[in-house]
Amino acid sequence: MISTRTPLRVTLGGGGTDLESYYRHGGGFIFAMGLDKYIHIAAHRPAFQSGVVLHGPEAETCERAADLKHELVRAALLAHGFEDRFEAASIGDIAGGTGLGSSSCFLVGFLNALHALKGQTPDRQALAEEACRIEIETLAKGIGKQDQYMAAFGGLTTLDIAPDGTVKVEAVKLAPDLEAAFVRHTHIYYTGLRRDAAVILNDQNSAMLSDPSGSRDAVAESLGAIKTLGYRIRDAWVAGDLEGWGHMLHEHWVSKKKMSSKISWPHIDQLYDHVRANYGVLGGKVIGAGGGGFLMLFDPSDGTKLEAYMASQNMPRLNYRIDRAGAQVLGARTEMMTAA
């Protein structure tokens, strides 16, 4: 039995510049943090039982891996030669569809388990790229590379993405008291809303892949501003400029909303304007591609009044810390099994 633990993530700057339709024109940049909220996977190969059994939100049983409806599991199993005699279960600390990169997180954890069952220990870069190949190439999903890399590496991390898709990963290290201050003042609230990020990313991809037009130029301009802002946000964190980070969050909000009408919801927009006007919030963003899930707000005060107000709106605060470990095999029995 193999058990893995893989962190979810929050993008702090540069979101959207990790899609090929953008980075191939001049590179992308992401600054993100892994959360101490995880997707857990347990997997093994039964000694005699045939078939493939999945437990979890998308439970499924079938005779062969090729017959699975769960496309991430199907593609991963076939890529590793596990055609049958396989069982796995998954549990998430936070539900999918909430903007924290859960699909790619699941895939990275699942691939990590498959490697462990075969007695292999891939490095994090290789694990992230394998997940990218499956999602972006094999399954032709219109997504970027940040979720796979952040699931593999965790931490407070920058991703420099070259026009050819090569990713350079660097850890950003802060003094413990400074890191704690950023976490303390950077609130994350659950909105209760869920939406498929691919719907919003498809708008961006479609615009960037179209012939030169007002839409393409506007999206490219917004993403260019977001990329530049990503570098400034990274520098603010390194310099300990908390208020600067708060104001940059608002800049990001304005730039992001120019790209798609689906980035936010009307009542989230109204709530955001209200907390900026009445609770001292300097800036915020909808986490992920947009449209739901979690709302990040920077509050320079002790946060008591803001937290109470958000609770009155049925939006509880997420207590979190930065995960430093990245994707892990927590252990158990490595069976050195190869596919039958």
RODO-2510 file (C-alpha; in nm, 4 decimals, decimal comma):
residues 340
     n   res          X          Y          Z
     1     m     0,0000     0,0000     0,0000
     2     i     0,1289     0,3436    -0,0965
     3     s     0,0074     0,6710     0,0534
     4     t     0,0794     1,0156    -0,0923
     5     r     0,0091     1,3716     0,0206
     6     t     0,0115     1,6613    -0,2260
     7     p    -0,0454     2,0326    -0,1469
     8     l    -0,3049     2,2602    -0,3005
     9     r    -0,1879     2,6053    -0,4043
    10     v    -0,2734     2,9745    -0,4159
    11     t    -0,1383     3,1965    -0,6938
    12     l     0,0000     3,5254    -0,5636
    13     g     0,1077     3,6823    -0,8934
    14     g     0,1330     3,6157    -1,2661
    15     g    -0,1739     3,3945    -1,2937
    16     g    -0,2659     3,3103    -1,6535
    17     t     0,0834     3,3678    -1,7955
    18     d     0,1551     2,9940    -1,7582
    19     l    -0,0667     2,9048    -2,0555
    20     e     0,1220     2,8206    -2,3736
    21     s    -0,0916     3,0601    -2,5772
    22     y     0,0718     3,3392    -2,3761
    23     y     0,4181     3,2204    -2,2663
    24     r     0,5284     3,1143    -2,6151
    25     h     0,5326     3,4837    -2,7129
    26     g     0,7836     3,5887    -2,4488
    27     g     0,7665     3,3677    -2,1428
    28     g     0,5507     3,3524    -1,8333
    29     f     0,6048     3,4124    -1,4628
    30     i     0,4196     3,2713    -1,1624
    31     f     0,4617     3,3461    -0,7934
    32     a     0,2577     3,1099    -0,5768
    33     m     0,2427     2,9323    -0,2428
    34     g     0,1621     2,5754    -0,1491
    35     l    -0,0941     2,5401     0,1293
    36     d    -0,0995     2,2978     0,4188
    37     k    -0,4226     2,1637     0,2667
    38     y    -0,3804     1,8422     0,0720
    39     i    -0,5141     1,5726    -0,1523
    40     h    -0,4399     1,2320    -0,0008
    41     i    -0,4186     0,9176    -0,2122
    42     a    -0,3813     0,5538    -0,1102
    43     a    -0,3103     0,2982    -0,3822
    44     h    -0,2167    -0,0663    -0,4088
    45     r    -0,2253    -0,3665    -0,6381
    46     p    -0,4340    -0,6502    -0,4932
    47     a    -0,2684    -0,9907    -0,4983
    48     f    -0,5489    -1,1672    -0,6851
    49     q    -0,8429    -0,9328    -0,7381
    50     s    -0,8787    -0,8289    -1,1015
    51     g    -1,0262    -0,5045    -1,2312
    52     v    -0,9783    -0,1414    -1,1361
    53     v    -1,1526     0,0114    -0,8335
    54     l    -1,1581     0,3806    -0,7425
    55     h    -1,2926     0,5141    -0,4123
    56     g    -1,3661     0,8797    -0,3511
    57     p    -1,5658     1,1633    -0,5106
    58     e    -1,5571     0,9889    -0,8504
    59     a    -1,5943     0,6271    -0,7388
    60     e    -1,5789     0,3755    -1,0190
    61     t    -1,5261     0,0052    -1,0863
    62     c    -1,4421    -0,1531    -1,4197
    63     e    -1,2514    -0,4452    -1,5668
    64     r    -0,9727    -0,2564    -1,7431
    65     a    -0,8045     0,0803    -1,6988
    66     a    -0,8908     0,1715    -2,0571
    67     d    -1,2614     0,1605    -1,9661
    68     l    -1,2376     0,4174    -1,6845
    69     k    -1,4418     0,7360    -1,7136
    70     h    -1,2013     0,9189    -1,4811
    71     e    -0,9742     1,0565    -1,7517
    72     l    -0,6806     1,1552    -1,5296
    73     v    -0,6646     0,8120    -1,3677
    74     r    -0,7163     0,6354    -1,6998
    75     a    -0,4384     0,8272    -1,8739
    76     a    -0,1963     0,7861    -1,5809
    77     l    -0,2563     0,4119    -1,5432
    78     l    -0,2155     0,3464    -1,9151
    79     a     0,1001     0,5584    -1,9296
    80     h     0,2501     0,3402    -1,6554
    81     g     0,1265     0,0103    -1,7947
    82     f    -0,1176    -0,0633    -1,5110
    83     e    -0,4029    -0,2154    -1,7102
    84     d    -0,5875    -0,3932    -1,4283
    85     r    -0,5470    -0,5272    -1,0730
    86     f    -0,5422    -0,1817    -0,9203
    87     e    -0,7267    -0,0055    -0,6375
    88     a    -0,7009     0,3521    -0,5129
    89     a    -0,8819     0,5953    -0,2837
    90     s    -0,8591     0,9749    -0,2674
    91     i    -0,9581     1,2281    -0,0015
    92     g    -0,9274     1,6052    -0,0340
    93     d    -0,8993     1,8487     0,2553
    94     i    -1,0923     2,0946     0,0360
    95     a    -1,3452     2,0188    -0,2384
    96     g    -1,2480     2,0493    -0,6041
    97     g    -1,3656     2,3318    -0,8272
    98     t    -1,2689     2,5979    -0,5747
    99     g    -0,9648     2,7476    -0,7481
   100     l    -0,6841     2,5764    -0,5583
   101     g    -0,5548     2,3566    -0,8427
   102     s    -0,7149     2,0353    -0,7184
   103     s    -0,7244     1,8434    -1,0492
   104     s    -0,3524     1,8796    -1,1166
   105     c    -0,2801     1,8247    -0,7480
   106     f    -0,4690     1,4951    -0,7646
   107     l    -0,2789     1,3893    -1,0763
   108     v     0,0632     1,4693    -0,9291
   109     g    -0,0223     1,2712    -0,6137
   110     f    -0,1589     0,9825    -0,8198
   111     l     0,1501     0,9692    -1,0426
   112     n     0,3690     0,9813    -0,7328
   113     a     0,1842     0,6752    -0,6015
   114     l     0,2279     0,4873    -0,9317
   115     h     0,6005     0,5547    -0,9318
   116     a     0,6273     0,4403    -0,5702
   117     l     0,4442     0,1153    -0,6509
   118     k     0,7127     0,0526    -0,9125
   119     g     0,9940     0,1361    -0,6714
   120     q     1,0729     0,4640    -0,8444
   121     t     1,1401     0,8078    -0,6961
   122     p     1,1125     1,0762    -0,9656
   123     d     1,2467     1,4221    -0,8890
   124     r     0,9904     1,6989    -0,8529
   125     q     1,0631     1,8567    -1,1904
   126     a     1,0108     1,5253    -1,3696
   127     l     0,6910     1,4590    -1,1747
   128     a     0,5507     1,8019    -1,2642
   129     e     0,6399     1,7654    -1,6329
   130     e     0,4833     1,4201    -1,6482
   131     a     0,1592     1,5642    -1,5114
   132     c     0,1784     1,8494    -1,7648
   133     r     0,2207     1,6050    -2,0536
   134     i    -0,0820     1,4043    -1,9480
   135     e    -0,3122     1,7027    -1,8920
   136     i    -0,1970     1,9369    -2,1678
   137     e    -0,0813     1,6964    -2,4395
   138     t    -0,2545     1,3594    -2,3875
   139     l    -0,5879     1,4992    -2,2669
   140     a    -0,5626     1,8312    -2,4557
   141     k    -0,6804     2,0403    -2,1612
   142     g    -0,6498     2,4149    -2,2132
   143     i    -0,4646     2,4783    -1,8885
   144     g    -0,1222     2,6009    -1,7849
   145     k     0,1744     2,4558    -1,5977
   146     q     0,1586     2,6231    -1,2587
   147     d    -0,0770     2,3813    -1,0824
   148     q     0,1336     2,0746    -1,1616
   149     y     0,4571     2,2445    -1,0576
   150     m     0,3160     2,3909    -0,7375
   151     a     0,1693     2,0519    -0,6419
   152     a     0,5116     1,8947    -0,6902
   153     f     0,7228     2,1662    -0,5238
   154     g     0,4929     2,3407    -0,2748
   155     g     0,6506     2,6212    -0,0738
   156     l     0,6680     2,9886    -0,1601
   157     t     0,7857     2,9495    -0,5169
   158     t     0,8470     3,1282    -0,8461
   159     l     0,8132     2,9641    -1,1868
   160     d     0,9916     3,1270    -1,4807
   161     i     0,8455     2,9738    -1,7958
   162     a     1,0495     3,0078    -2,1152
   163     p     0,8821     3,0398    -2,4579
   164     d     0,9660     2,6723    -2,5253
   165     g     0,7823     2,5677    -2,2071
   166     t     1,0906     2,4991    -1,9947
   167     v     1,0219     2,5878    -1,6312
   168     k     1,2827     2,7239    -1,3904
   169     v     1,1748     2,6771    -1,0282
   170     e     1,3077     2,8884    -0,7426
   171     a     1,2122     2,8856    -0,3749
   172     v     1,1470     3,2221    -0,2089
   173     k     1,2671     3,2201     0,1495
   174     l     1,1445     3,4685     0,4079
   175     a     1,2324     3,5119     0,7741
   176     p     0,9781     3,3162     0,9830
   177     d     0,8293     3,6277     1,1453
   178     l     0,7888     3,8007     0,8077
   179     e     0,6260     3,4959     0,6511
   180     a     0,3896     3,4733     0,9471
   181     a     0,2955     3,8416     0,9032
   182     f     0,2054     3,7923     0,5379
   183     v    -0,0069     3,4879     0,6234
   184     r    -0,1736     3,6673     0,9162
   185     h    -0,2815     3,9678     0,7100
   186     t    -0,3606     3,7788     0,3872
   187     h    -0,7024     3,6322     0,4612
   188     i    -0,8614     3,3559     0,2546
   189     y    -1,2416     3,3157     0,2679
   190     y    -1,4581     3,0387     0,1253
   191     t    -1,7351     3,1874    -0,0883
   192     g    -1,9302     2,8640    -0,1309
   193     l    -1,9191     2,9116    -0,5093
   194     r    -1,7714     2,6575    -0,7500
   195     r    -1,6923     2,6786    -1,1198
   196     d    -1,4764     2,4912    -1,3695
   197     a    -1,1634     2,7003    -1,4259
   198     a    -1,1349     2,5606    -1,7802
   199     v    -1,4391     2,7674    -1,8811
   200     i    -1,2548     3,0881    -1,7943
   201     l    -0,9165     2,9739    -1,9250
   202     n    -1,0800     2,8833    -2,2553
   203     d    -1,1843     3,2468    -2,2968
   204     q    -0,8228     3,3508    -2,2493
   205     n    -0,6887     3,0808    -2,4816
   206     s    -0,9434     3,1573    -2,7512
   207     a    -0,8544     3,5251    -2,7443
   208     m    -0,4784     3,4633    -2,7520
   209     l    -0,5057     3,2091    -3,0362
   210     s    -0,7313     3,4262    -3,2525
   211     d    -0,6181     3,6556    -3,5310
   212     p    -0,5052     3,9968    -3,4100
   213     s    -0,8138     4,1709    -3,2847
   214     g    -0,9364     4,3958    -3,0107
   215     s    -1,0050     4,0922    -2,7905
   216     r    -0,6614     3,9382    -2,8382
   217     d    -0,4806     4,2669    -2,7896
   218     a    -0,6797     4,3433    -2,4737
   219     v    -0,6113     3,9996    -2,3202
   220     a    -0,2428     4,0122    -2,4144
   221     e    -0,2130     4,3600    -2,2636
   222     s    -0,3828     4,2481    -1,9411
   223     l    -0,1608     3,9401    -1,9135
   224     g     0,1479     4,1512    -1,9767
   225     a     0,0435     4,3768    -1,6895
   226     i    -0,0243     4,0732    -1,4694
   227     k     0,3191     3,9273    -1,5485
   228     t     0,4932     4,2552    -1,4609
   229     l     0,2823     4,2783    -1,1472
   230     g     0,3874     3,9226    -1,0583
   231     y     0,7518     4,0312    -1,0394
   232     r     0,6571     4,3328    -0,8284
   233     i     0,4522     4,1156    -0,5920
   234     r     0,7448     3,8738    -0,5498
   235     d     0,9746     4,1679    -0,4742
   236     a     0,7255     4,3092    -0,2213
   237     w     0,7141     3,9788    -0,0335
   238     v     1,0939     3,9519    -0,0304
   239     a     1,1247     4,3136     0,0908
   240     g     0,8578     4,2666     0,3561
   241     d     0,6354     4,5352     0,2008
   242     l     0,3011     4,4130     0,3323
   243     e     0,0952     4,7199     0,2420
   244     g     0,2522     4,7310    -0,1028
   245     w     0,1354     4,3730    -0,1515
   246     g    -0,2150     4,4723    -0,0474
   247     h    -0,2326     4,7548    -0,3012
   248     m    -0,0908     4,5278    -0,5744
   249     l    -0,3700     4,2808    -0,5062
   250     h    -0,6146     4,5512    -0,6099
   251     e    -0,4121     4,6237    -0,9244
   252     h    -0,4310     4,2527    -1,0037
   253     w    -0,8090     4,2526    -0,9478
   254     v    -0,8533     4,5345    -1,1999
   255     s    -0,6248     4,3763    -1,4631
   256     k    -0,7734     4,0296    -1,4272
   257     k    -1,1313     4,1436    -1,4730
   258     k    -1,0447     4,2933    -1,8127
   259     m    -0,9848     3,9453    -1,9552
   260     s    -1,3226     3,7792    -1,9021
   261     s    -1,6706     3,8574    -1,7766
   262     k    -1,6556     3,5267    -1,5865
   263     i    -1,3668     3,6260    -1,3565
   264     s    -1,6034     3,7224    -1,0743
   265     w    -1,9706     3,7287    -0,9761
   266     p    -2,1770     4,0481    -0,9294
   267     h    -2,2331     3,9928    -0,5577
   268     i    -1,8610     3,9150    -0,5063
   269     d    -1,7813     4,2438    -0,6796
   270     q    -2,0243     4,4235    -0,4483
   271     l    -1,8821     4,2524    -0,1399
   272     y    -1,5275     4,3405    -0,2470
   273     d    -1,6168     4,7073    -0,2902
   274     h    -1,7913     4,7031     0,0495
   275     v    -1,4988     4,5587     0,2475
   276     r    -1,2555     4,7973     0,0789
   277     a    -1,4748     5,0936     0,1705
   278     n    -1,5730     4,9868     0,5230
   279     y    -1,3162     4,7395     0,6621
   280     g    -0,9824     4,8798     0,5489
   281     v    -0,9136     4,6018     0,2950
   282     l    -0,6418     4,7197     0,0561
   283     g    -0,6950     4,4641    -0,2176
   284     g    -0,8052     4,1155    -0,3031
   285     k    -0,8503     3,8518    -0,5696
   286     v    -1,0642     3,5539    -0,6543
   287     i    -0,8248     3,2603    -0,6189
   288     g    -0,7652     3,0489    -0,9278
   289     a    -0,8738     3,1328    -1,2811
   290     g    -1,1735     3,3083    -1,1260
   291     g    -1,5444     3,2668    -1,0845
   292     g    -1,5729     3,1176    -0,7392
   293     g    -1,4174     2,9158    -0,4633
   294     f    -1,2013     3,1342    -0,2422
   295     l    -1,1575     3,5075    -0,2054
   296     m    -0,8232     3,6442    -0,0860
   297     l    -0,8282     3,9795     0,0979
   298     f    -0,5424     4,1794     0,2493
   299     d    -0,6338     4,3440     0,5809
   300     p    -0,3583     4,5504     0,7496
   301     s    -0,5487     4,5479     1,0818
   302     d    -0,5792     4,2575     1,3240
   303     g    -0,8595     4,1243     1,1020
   304     t    -1,1180     4,0726     1,3760
   305     k    -1,3879     4,2958     1,2270
   306     l    -1,3363     4,1701     0,8726
   307     e    -1,3521     3,8073     0,9815
   308     a    -1,6756     3,8696     1,1728
   309     y    -1,8334     4,0482     0,8768
   310     m    -1,7357     3,7736     0,6329
   311     a    -1,8768     3,5112     0,8690
   312     s    -2,2049     3,7052     0,8688
   313     q    -2,2028     3,6642     0,4903
   314     n    -2,1596     3,2860     0,5299
   315     m    -1,8001     3,3062     0,4114
   316     p    -1,5763     3,1385     0,6717
   317     r    -1,2054     3,2110     0,6936
   318     l    -0,9597     2,9418     0,5936
   319     n    -0,6796     2,9006     0,8461
   320     y    -0,3654     2,8024     0,6599
   321     r     0,0103     2,7881     0,6622
   322     i     0,2598     2,7563     0,3783
   323     d     0,3479     2,3970     0,2928
   324     r     0,7223     2,3514     0,2435
   325     a     0,7369     1,9807     0,1613
   326     g     0,5615     1,9586    -0,1760
   327     a     0,4459     1,6225    -0,3081
   328     q     0,5319     1,3404    -0,0684
   329     v     0,5122     0,9653    -0,0464
   330     l     0,4242     0,9177     0,3193
   331     g     0,5268     0,5611     0,3083
   332     a     0,3991     0,2241     0,3544
   333     r     0,5028    -0,0857     0,1774
   334     t     0,6838    -0,0280    -0,1522
   335     e     0,6013    -0,3408    -0,3421
   336     m     0,8414    -0,3038    -0,6344
   337     m     0,5591    -0,4241    -0,8563
   338     t     0,5620    -0,3808    -1,2267
   339     a     0,2462    -0,3780    -1,4301
   340     a     0,0980    -0,7117    -1,5132
***
